[in-house]
Amino acid sequence: MKYPELRQAAFEANLMLKAEGLVVLTWGNASAIDRDLGLFAIKPSGVDYRELRAEDMVVLDLETGTIADGSKRPSSDTPTHRELYRGFRTIGGIVHTHSIHAVAWAQAERAIPVYGSTHADHWADQIPLVRPLTAKEIEEEYEKATGTAILESFLERGLDPLEHPGALLPHHGPFTWGRTAMDAARNAVALEAVAQMAALTEQITPKPQSIPRPMADKHYSRKHGPGAYYGQIGDKT
């Protein structure tokens, strides 16, 4: 098997999505990139997670988008992953799911507000909703345009992708990313949990208050950045 480490990284991230209950049927995918090689590996399209193997991961060239190695068709979301890797140069892994609560917020066309410390532990602010795609984008290059919409929204708002490791696509669902593929998978788990907590909060109190900014900043900074002190040395989980 060629590129075993790259394939294994993508494979393990995909397995985590299934293990954490974020995937129904085949609704999801994860990828990992090797920046030095200029290659990324992604789940093959439509393959049942129960049958998935590391060698099934499809390896693609980042610059050309062509298959470098693999016998299966890559995920239909591959162009989105490629756009994000090209635009967010600091990330090493990407995940897309159709997890229920995150999708509900996307279908409602709402960013997820910061209601509590759990959210603030992972995102520097609200989980953003990016711009909708135009009819022309949907018709011509739907998956590529999905990535472009995320990049444009982050650029316009001046958002750091590592401080905001995910976003919602209107009427579609969440994409998350991180320094590694496993980080991206963990962020997908966190996003779904936060989405559920926020939805329940609004059921209890129709107009809840956002977490006080000093508290949000404290929770984020204690896990991220030069002054982080949560966890063990080298551990950001």
Secondary structure, DSSP 8 states (H G I E B T S, - for coil): --SHHHHHHHHHHHHHHHHTT--STT-EEEEEEETTTTEEEE-BTT--GGG--GGG-EEEETTT--EEE-SS-B-TTHHHHHHHHHH-TT--EEEEE--HHHHHHHHTT--B---SHHHHTT-SS-B-B-----HHHHHHHHHHHHHHHHHHHHHHHT--TTTS-EEEETTTEEEEEESSHHHHHHHHHHHHHHHHHHHHHHHHSSS-----HHHHHHHHHTTSSTT--SSSTT---
